[in-house]
Amino acid sequence: MPTWRRTLSLRGRWLAATLAAMAVALALAGLFLHRLFQDHVMRQFQATLVQQLDQLTARLEFDASGQATIDPARLSDPRWQRPYSGLYWQLDEAGTTSENQGFLRSRSLWDDRLHPEADTPADGQVHVHQDTGPRGSTLLLVERTVFSADTPQRHWRLVVAGDLQEVTAASARFARVLAMSLLALGLLLALAALAQVAVGLAPLRALQRALTDLREGRTQRLQGAFPAEVQPLIDDFNGVLDRNAEVVERARTQAGNLAHALKTPLAVLDQAASSPAGTTPLAVLVKDQVGLARRHIDWHLKRSRVAAAQRLPGQRTPLAPVVDGLLRLLARVHAGRHLDLGCDDIPAEWAFAGEEQDLQEMLGNLMDNACLWARTQVHVGAELRGDRLEITVDDDGPGIAPEQRQAALSRGVRLDEATPGSGLGLAIVAELANLYGGALALEDGATGGLRARISLPATR
């Protein structure tokens, strides 16, 4: 799977989709509102020019020959008189060529003229154009054709023009204000989206905490209040946990039944070999092999049980009580040797992510082996490194040569036939540790003997 697909979280996808949709929506809204404002201002400006055109039409006077005139003194707007004020009017007889246009015009045009398009609007109809005016300005022109009732054969073209600079400036100001407003709105909506994502994903954080509690052994099932959309997933997951627990329990029951079925005939053989006639070489051999068979059966049953149970979540065994209990037990077992048994201070929260009897089996074998070989002292140490427990068992005995340490971890191998044992102790520890994802290593001890270092999964 590509890296970007793995790293893009649900939170990132949700925020990216929301922010992208908001950005598109705000951009389209900005364009629409800006265009709507431009159209509104342009219509208002055009309506103002039409009002000026109506006023000029009302001020038109015709003589007997149909000659049209406008008295500038009767016009109230001072912009008609101010040169290049941005408001202009012009009166020409219909059909006048562009060279002769500007027969009558406002003083604001000064030496310039208006050059409307050469069209022939119907009588009284208003036409609207855009054209270039004085000093290169852009003008909006409105015009109509008028005539006198006494001389209908003569038509006059009355034009009013206004500079669009103010309209353009107003539109630009509105665009700036609109952009800042939409930007502020976008920031607020982004904050709202962040809050929405935080609230929407809060149940997933609660689910994460519940999974952490399950992994760390504080609970055996997912617990907590979850939304209706998430609860079916929680119920299914808890159902899987329950079924796994049932499978493990059946495996334990079957292992127990198998052990009982095998141990009964072995007990009969052992009893027969222990009879008064059991001093023969055959009886001794049978008795030894029965004992060895019992130990192997116990080991393989234990191994199958651990293999079934070691993946179950929620397992947690505090380390300190197990070590203390084993030290007290070994002090009684080896009381005659007067060994100095000690251990480091182990924090109460340090715990093994597995079953208590398996931890007792591993540490018990290591500590008992150390007591068998130690001269005067055995010391147990512990260290938490991330999610691993590093437990060491040191003795001041003769130790094991480096070239023999790998063989010592093999099942059934005994380096010293004079010492009691079956050769299974270290092998049991190594295989159990491996089943839990850990490891056993033999090293030189701090006091000159052997150090057994076992690494096991930890839970906080």
QUIZI-V775175 format. One record per residue. N is the residue number from 0. SS is DSSP state (a for helix, b for strand, c for the rest). PHI is phi in whole degrees, -180 to 180 (none if undefined). OMEGA is omega in whole degrees, -180 to 180 (NA if undefined). Layout:
N/SS/PHI/OMEGA + N/SS/PHI/OMEGA
//
This chain:
0/c/none/-180 + 1/c/-60/-177 + 2/a/-62/-177 + 3/a/-67/178 + 4/a/-72/-180 + 5/a/-75/-173 + 6/a/-86/-179 + 7/c/-76/-176 + 8/c/-82/176 + 9/a/-62/177 + 10/a/-60/-180 + 11/a/-64/179 + 12/a/-64/-179 + 13/a/-64/-180 + 14/a/-65/-179 + 15/a/-62/180 + 16/a/-64/-179 + 17/a/-66/-178 + 18/a/-67/178 + 19/a/-64/178 + 20/a/-63/179 + 21/a/-65/-180 + 22/a/-63/178 + 23/a/-64/-179 + 24/a/-63/-180 + 25/a/-68/179 + 26/a/-64/178 + 27/a/-65/178 + 28/a/-63/179 + 29/a/-63/178 + 30/a/-62/-179 + 31/a/-65/-179 + 32/a/-66/179 + 33/a/-65/178 + 34/a/-66/179 + 35/a/-64/179 + 36/a/-65/178 + 37/a/-59/179 + 38/a/-62/-179 + 39/a/-65/180 + 40/a/-64/180 + 41/a/-64/178 + 42/a/-65/178 + 43/a/-64/180 + 44/a/-65/179 + 45/a/-65/178 + 46/a/-64/178 + 47/a/-65/178 + 48/a/-65/178 + 49/a/-65/176 + 50/a/-63/177 + 51/a/-63/178 + 52/a/-63/178 + 53/a/-64/179 + 54/a/-63/178 + 55/a/-65/178 + 56/a/-61/179 + 57/a/-69/-180 + 58/a/-90/180 + 59/b/-67/175 + 60/b/-129/-180 + 61/b/-122/175 + 62/c/-92/-175 + 63/c/-65/180 + 64/c/-86/-179 + 65/c/89/178 + 66/c/-73/-178 + 67/b/-93/177 + 68/b/-143/175 + 69/b/-133/179 + 70/c/-86/-179 + 71/a/-59/-179 + 72/a/-67/-179 + 73/a/-87/179 + 74/c/-91/-172 + 75/c/-86/-175 + 76/c/-76/-177 + 77/a/-67/-179 + 78/a/-67/177 + 79/a/-63/-175 + 80/c/-96/-175 + 81/c/-89/-177 + 82/c/-60/177 + 83/c/54/-180 + 84/c/-76/-177 + 85/c/102/177 + 86/b/-127/-172 + 87/b/-137/169 + 88/b/-139/-179 + 89/b/-153/-179 + 90/b/-128/179 + 91/b/-134/174 + 92/b/-76/-178 + 93/c/-57/180 + 94/c/90/179 + 95/c/-69/178 + 96/c/-70/-178 + 97/a/-62/180 + 98/a/-70/-177 + 99/a/-102/180 + 100/c/-71/-180 + 101/c/90/178 + 102/c/-57/172 + 103/b/-127/-179 + 104/b/-154/-179 + 105/c/-73/179 + 106/a/-66/-179 + 107/a/-66/177 + 108/a/-76/-180 + 109/c/56/-178 + 110/c/-95/-179 + 111/c/-90/178 + 112/c/-135/173 + 113/c/-91/-179 + 114/c/-128/180 + 115/c/-67/180 + 116/c/-63/-177 + 117/c/-82/176 + 118/c/-120/-178 + 119/c/-128/179 + 120/c/-64/178 + 121/c/-66/-178 + 122/b/-59/177 + 123/c/81/-179 + 124/c/-78/-180 + 125/c/-95/174 + 126/b/-109/-179 + 127/b/-123/179 + 128/b/-140/168 + 129/b/-119/-177 + 130/b/-152/177 + 131/b/-92/-177 + 132/c/-111/-178 + 133/a/-57/177 + 134/a/58/176 + 135/a/73/-180 + 136/c/-74/177 + 137/b/-95/-175 + 138/b/-117/168 + 139/b/-106/-176 + 140/b/-109/170 + 141/b/-124/-176 + 142/b/-145/173 + 143/b/-150/177 + 144/b/-100/-179 + 145/b/-129/177 + 146/b/-158/178 + 147/c/-91/179 + 148/c/-66/-179 + 149/c/-79/-180 + 150/c/-132/-176 + 151/c/-71/-179 + 152/c/-77/180 + 153/c/-104/-180 + 154/b/-113/-178 + 155/b/-123/-177 + 156/b/-110/-178 + 157/b/-103/-176 + 158/b/-123/172 + 159/b/-121/-178 + 160/b/-130/177 + 161/b/-133/180 + 162/b/-72/-178 + 163/c/-85/-177 + 164/a/-61/-180 + 165/a/-65/178 + 166/a/-63/179 + 167/a/-64/179 + 168/a/-64/179 + 169/a/-64/179 + 170/a/-65/179 + 171/a/-66/177 + 172/a/-62/179 + 173/a/-62/180 + 174/a/-63/179 + 175/a/-66/179 + 176/a/-63/180 + 177/a/-64/-180 + 178/a/-63/179 + 179/a/-65/180 + 180/a/-66/-180 + 181/a/-68/176 + 182/a/-64/177 + 183/a/-63/178 + 184/a/-63/178 + 185/a/-62/178 + 186/a/-63/178 + 187/a/-63/179 + 188/a/-67/177 + 189/a/-64/176 + 190/a/-62/177 + 191/a/-64/178 + 192/a/-65/177 + 193/a/-61/178 + 194/a/-63/179 + 195/a/-63/179 + 196/a/-65/180 + 197/a/-61/180 + 198/a/-69/-177 + 199/a/-67/-178 + 200/a/-94/179 + 201/a/-56/177 + 202/a/-61/178 + 203/a/-70/176 + 204/a/-67/175 + 205/a/-63/177 + 206/a/-65/178 + 207/a/-63/178 + 208/a/-64/179 + 209/a/-65/177 + 210/a/-66/177 + 211/a/-63/177 + 212/a/-60/180 + 213/a/-67/-179 + 214/a/-67/-178 + 215/c/-83/175 + 216/c/85/180 + 217/c/-81/178 + 218/c/-152/-179 + 219/c/-100/-179 + 220/c/-142/175 + 221/c/-74/-177 + 222/c/-126/178 + 223/c/139/178 + 224/c/-96/-177 + 225/c/-127/179 + 226/c/-63/-178 + 227/a/-62/-179 + 228/a/-72/-177 + 229/a/-98/-174 + 230/a/-58/177 + 231/a/-59/177 + 232/a/-63/179 + 233/a/-62/-179 + 234/a/-63/179 + 235/a/-64/-180 + 236/a/-65/177 + 237/a/-63/176 + 238/a/-64/177 + 239/a/-63/178 + 240/a/-62/179 + 241/a/-63/180 + 242/a/-66/177 + 243/a/-63/178 + 244/a/-63/178 + 245/a/-66/179 + 246/a/-63/180 + 247/a/-65/180 + 248/a/-64/176 + 249/a/-65/179 + 250/a/-63/178 + 251/a/-66/180 + 252/a/-64/179 + 253/a/-65/177 + 254/a/-63/178 + 255/a/-64/178 + 256/a/-63/179 + 257/a/-65/179 + 258/a/-62/179 + 259/a/-65/-179 + 260/a/-66/-179 + 261/a/-83/-176 + 262/a/-71/-179 + 263/a/-64/178 + 264/a/-65/177 + 265/a/-65/177 + 266/a/-65/178 + 267/a/-65/179 + 268/a/-65/180 + 269/a/-64/180 + 270/a/-67/179 + 271/a/-67/180 + 272/a/-72/-179 + 273/c/-92/180 + 274/c/-68/179 + 275/c/-54/179 + 276/c/-86/-174 + 277/c/-84/178 + 278/c/-93/179 + 279/c/-72/178 + 280/a/-56/179 + 281/a/-65/-180 + 282/a/-65/178 + 283/a/-62/180 + 284/a/-63/179 + 285/a/-61/-178 + 286/a/-63/180 + 287/a/-65/-179 + 288/a/-69/176 + 289/a/-64/178 + 290/a/-63/178 + 291/a/-65/179 + 292/a/-63/178 + 293/a/-61/-179 + 294/a/-64/179 + 295/a/-67/178 + 296/a/-63/178 + 297/a/-59/-178 + 298/a/-65/-178 + 299/a/-69/175 + 300/a/-65/178 + 301/a/-64/-179 + 302/a/-64/179 + 303/a/-67/178 + 304/a/-66/180 + 305/a/-65/180 + 306/a/-61/179 + 307/a/-79/-171 + 308/a/-102/-168 + 309/c/-71/178 + 310/c/-93/-179 + 311/c/-72/178 + 312/c/-77/174 + 313/c/85/-180 + 314/c/-87/-177 + 315/c/-154/179 + 316/b/-130/177 + 317/b/-59/-175 + 318/a/-78/-172 + 319/a/-58/-179 + 320/a/-61/-180 + 321/a/-66/-180 + 322/a/-64/179 + 323/a/-61/-180 + 324/a/-64/179 + 325/a/-67/178 + 326/a/-63/179 + 327/a/-65/-180 + 328/a/-64/-179 + 329/a/-69/177 + 330/a/-63/178 + 331/a/-76/-178 + 332/a/-65/-177 + 333/c/-107/-177 + 334/a/-61/-177 + 335/a/-68/-176 + 336/a/-95/177 + 337/c/55/179 + 338/c/-78/175 + 339/b/-91/-178 + 340/b/-102/-179 + 341/b/-144/179 + 342/b/-154/175 + 343/c/-71/172 + 344/c/-73/-177 + 345/c/-104/178 + 346/c/-57/-176 + 347/c/-65/-176 + 348/c/-83/178 + 349/c/-74/-175 + 350/b/-143/178 + 351/b/-92/-179 + 352/c/-85/-180 + 353/c/-173/-175 + 354/c/-85/-175 + 355/a/-64/-176 + 356/a/-67/176 + 357/a/-71/177 + 358/a/-65/177 + 359/a/-63/180 + 360/a/-63/-177 + 361/a/-69/-178 + 362/a/-68/179 + 363/a/-62/178 + 364/a/-64/-179 + 365/a/-65/-177 + 366/a/-71/178 + 367/a/-68/177 + 368/a/-62/178 + 369/a/-64/179 + 370/a/-66/-180 + 371/a/-66/-174 + 372/a/-103/-176 + 373/c/-68/175 + 374/c/-88/-176 + 375/c/-134/-172 + 376/b/-149/175 + 377/b/-135/-178 + 378/b/-131/179 + 379/b/-111/177 + 380/b/-122/180 + 381/b/-147/179 + 382/b/-149/178 + 383/b/-102/179 + 384/b/-122/-178 + 385/c/66/179 + 386/c/-103/180 + 387/b/-125/172 + 388/b/-98/176 + 389/b/-105/-178 + 390/b/-113/-180 + 391/b/-120/176 + 392/b/-125/-178 + 393/b/-108/171 + 394/b/-134/-180 + 395/c/-106/180 + 396/c/-82/-177 + 397/c/-73/-180 + 398/c/77/179 + 399/c/-129/179 + 400/c/-61/-178 + 401/a/-54/-177 + 402/a/-74/-179 + 403/a/-104/-173 + 404/a/-69/179 + 405/a/-66/179 + 406/a/-66/-179 + 407/a/-65/-180 + 408/c/-89/180 + 409/c/-83/-175 + 410/c/-69/175 + 411/c/87/-179 + 412/c/-92/178 + 413/c/-122/-179 + 414/c/-77/-179 + 415/c/-133/-178 + 416/c/-69/-179 + 417/c/-79/-178 + 418/c/-90/-179 + 419/c/-61/176 + 420/c/143/-178 + 421/c/-106/-176 + 422/c/79/-179 + 423/c/-103/-171 + 424/a/-57/-179 + 425/a/-67/178 + 426/a/-64/177 + 427/a/-61/-180 + 428/a/-62/-178 + 429/a/-62/-178 + 430/a/-72/177 + 431/a/-62/179 + 432/a/-61/179 + 433/a/-65/178 + 434/a/-63/177 + 435/c/-90/-179 + 436/c/80/179 + 437/c/-108/-179 + 438/b/-158/176 + 439/b/-119/179 + 440/b/-134/177 + 441/b/-107/-175 + 442/b/-136/173 + 443/b/-72/-178 + 444/c/-79/180 + 445/c/-69/-179 + 446/c/-105/177 + 447/c/96/-180 + 448/c/-94/-177 + 449/b/-110/172 + 450/b/-116/174 + 451/b/-101/-179 + 452/b/-112/-180 + 453/b/-120/180 + 454/b/-110/-176 + 455/b/-133/177 + 456/b/-67/-179 + 457/b/-110/173 + 458/b/-134/-177 + 459/c/-93/NA
//
